[in-house]
Amino acid sequence: MKIIAMSALALFTSLSISAEMKQFPVDSLLYRPRVDVGFDQYRSASLKKSNKVALTFDDGPHITRTPKLLDILKKENVKATFFVLTRKINESTLPIIQRILDEGHILASHDHDHENNNNETEDEFQGELLKSISILEGLKEKFGSNQISSYYRFPYGAYGKNKLYHHFNVMKKVSDIIYGENCINFAFWDIDTSDWVPTITKEQIASNIMAHVVGGTAYRHVVKRTIFGNTKYKMKKYKIKYPFGGGVALLHDIHERSIEATEIFIKAAKRKGIEIVPLSEVKEYSYKDKSCQSIF
């Protein structure tokens, strides 16, 4: 009977999580370490077959490449979301942050230092999350931004695997400290462009996004070890016959190839009638009916 009861509880919890359309930790749930994990349940279902893509960029700001990307986005009249590492924000990069906000893009957190959150203690994760989100809230106030969204993307997409605590429970705690309500939206992705792979080309990156929307040729990486123990990456072509039809695309504004690929994709998307939308307009990432004003 105990096993049946536990199975029923797990099923109820799973259904409760999937029933919550927006990507906020569910208020009524106590998430279980190493149990409540995975990504598929957090795909952007509202973008399926929508012919819409949300562009997101991790690991910046980069002193030269992020401004170059902003130039492209401005020229093409496209809005994006920047998941920044707050340790990279300094006197040199502060004007880039201001420009992101001034030009109508979304500023979001990719943590303070890009550590794997699964390897951090609860106090370490809570401290870094509180620091990162607080820094961004301070910058939004400094530059007069009215952005209420507070997105967080786990470095490496790693969460829930620490046996002593669950990250979503901590996120709710930090959000209550900063906002007094559940405001930190965890942002995963639907389209992994593999732009981080050293051997991928700008054309292959752009093709990876397009193939997940309309189908066609995409590229995945194969890892090989040399006789000297070094890692070697090779890109392997494959076909996507049944594409998701839209989605949140993951890129990195620290790579030149990613910046160039973005321009290629935007131009191709316009030709094919694919709409590029801000993350905040995606149902799962909407802040409708939330105020989310910092009280910290």
N, C-alpha and C positions, 0 to 999 in steps of 0.2 A: 504493500500500500504506500509505503514511504517513497519508493521509486516512482510509482504512478503519480503521486502528488507532486514530486519534484519535476517530473516531465510536464505535468499540466501547468505548473508555475512557469517553467521555461517557455512553453508555448504561449501562455498568456502574455509574458513579458515581450516575446518576439512580436506578437500581434500588436501589442501596445506601441512598440517602437515603430513598426512599419506603418501604423495608423497615424503617427505624427508626421505630417507632410513636410513641415519645415525642419531644417537641420539644426535645431536647438536641442540640447539635452532635455529629455522629458522631465518636467518638474516632479511628477509623482513617482518616478522610478529611482531606485537605488541600483546603480549599474554594478555588475559583478565582474571583478578582475578575471581575465582570461576566459570569460564566458561570453560577455557582450562585446563581441569583436566583429571584424569583417567590413567590407566595403559595398558589396552589391546592394544591400538594403538602403544605401545612401546615394545611389545613383539619381541623377536628375530626371525622374520619371516624366516630369512636365515637358522636358525638351525632346522626348522620344518622338521621332518623325515630325518634329516641329520645323525643321530646316533653319534652326537657330543655333548660334554658337556664342558662348561667353568666353572671352579671352582672359586668362589669368597668368600672371608672371611672378615667379618666386625668386628669392635669394638676393634681390637688390636692396638698396639702390646701388647701381654701378656708376662710377663717376663720369664715364663717357658714353657707355652703351644705353643706359636708361634715358638720358636726354635725346639720343638719336632715335630711340623707339618712340618717345613722346612726340618728336617731330613728325614721324610717320603717322602716328595716330591722329595728330592734329590735322595733317594734310588730308587724310582720308575720312575725317569726321567720325572716328570710332572711339568708343570708351572701353576701358579695360580695368582690371583690378590688379593692384600691386601688393603682393604678400611680401612685406619687407622684413629684414632682420634688423631689429632696432639697435643692435650693437654697431651697425654700419652707419648709423645716423650721426653725423658730426658737422663741423662748420663747413666742410667741403660739399657734403651731400644734402645739407639742409635746404638749399635752394631747389634741389630736385624734388624733395618732399613737398615744398610749397607749390611747385609747378604741377605735380600730380593732382593736388587738391584744387588749385586754381583752374585747371583745365577740365575739371569735372570727372576725373577718374576716382576710383574707390581705393582708399588706403586701408590696408589690412595687415594683420600680424602673421608672420611665419616663425614666431618665437623671437627670443632675444639673440640666441647664439647658435641655433641650428643643431643642438644636441638631440640625440634620439631620446624622446620623452620616456620611452619604456625603460631606459637605463637610469633615469633620475628618481630620487626619493620623492615622496609626496611633497615634502617641504620645498625641495629644489624646484619641482615642476610648478607648484603654486607660486613660489617667489618669482620665477622667470616669467610666468604668464602674467602675473600682476604687474611686474615691471614693464613688460612689452606693451600690454594694452594701455597702461597708464601713460606711457611715453606718447603713444599715438593719440590718445585723447587730449593730452596737453598740446600736441602739435596742431590738432584740428581746431582747438580753441585759439591758439596763437595766430593761426592763419585765417581765422574767421570762417571756417568751414561749417556747414550745417549738416554734414553727413552723420546720420545716426547709426548706421550699420557698424557692427563690430565683428568682423570675420577673423577666424583663426584657422590656419592650416598647419597640421602636425608635420614637423620635419620628417621626411621619408614616408609620410602617411602612417607613422608608427604610433599606435595608441592601444590601450586596453590590455597589454601583455605583462605589465608589472603585477606580480602576484599579491602585493600588499595594498593596492588601491586602484581605483579606476579613474582615468583622466576626466571623464564626463562629470563625475561627482565633484571633482575639484573645480572644473570650469564653472559649474553652477555656484559654487562658493565664492570664487573670484568675481563672477559677474554680480553677485549680490553686494559685494564690497564696493565695486566701482559704480554700478548702476541702480542697485536696489531692486533689480528684477533680472529675469533670465534673458540675457542679451547677447551672449557670445555664441555665434553661429559657427559650427565646425564645417569647414569647406573642403570637401574632397574634390574629385574630378571624374569625368567620364572618358576623356580622351587623353591618353598619355602619349605625347608626341615623341618621346625618347630623344628630345633635343639635347639631353645631357651627355649622350654617348659621343665620345670624341670623334668617331669616324663618320657620323651621320652628316649628310649635306643639307643645305638650306632647302633644296628642292624636295628631299625626302621628308623633311619635317613638315613642310607645307602639304605634301601628299598625305601624310599621316592624319592630319586634321580633316582634309577633304574626304578621304576614304571612309572615315567614321560617320560622315554626314550623308554622302551620296553613294558610297561603295567604290570599289576599285582597288588600285595598288597601294599597299602600305608596306612599312618596313619595321622589322623587329631586329634586335641585336642578339648575336650569338657570342658567347664568351669562350675564348680559348686560352689555354696556358702555354706559354713557350717553354722550351727546354731549360730556360734560365729562370723559370718561375714567374715571369711577367704576365700580366693580363693583356690579352689582345681582343679587340672587339671587331666583329664583322657584321655588316648589315645584310639581312636576309629578306628578300622580297616575298610578299604573300598577298592574297586577294581577300578583300572583305566583300562577301556576297550579300550579307544581310546587315547593313549598317544600322546603328542606333538612330540615325537620322537627325542628329543634333548633339548638343552636350557642352559641358564645361571643359575647355581645353587647358592643359597644363604645359606651360613654357617657362623659360628662365631668361630674365633680361640681363644676365651676366655673360651670355655667349653671343658673339657677333653673328654666328649662323642663325641663331634664334631671331635676332632682330630682322635680318634679311628675309628669313622665312615668313615672318609675320606680314611683311609687305607683300610678298608673293601670294600668301593666302588671302589677304584682304582683297586684292585686285581680282583674284579668281572667284572669291565669294560673291563679289558684286556682279561679275559676269553671269554667275549661275543663279543669282537671286537668293543667295543665302544671307540671312539677316544676322548681324553681329550685335548682340544685346549686352547691356551692363548686367553684372551678376545680380544686382538688386532687383532686376525685373524678372528673374527666374523664381517661380513659385516657391521652391524649396528654400530659397535664400531671401525671401521677402521680409521686410520689417513692418509690413502693414499691421496696424493696431498695436504697435509698440512705440514707446517714447524714447527709451534708452538714452537718457541724459546722464552724464557723469556726475556723481555726487561725491566722488572720492577726493 
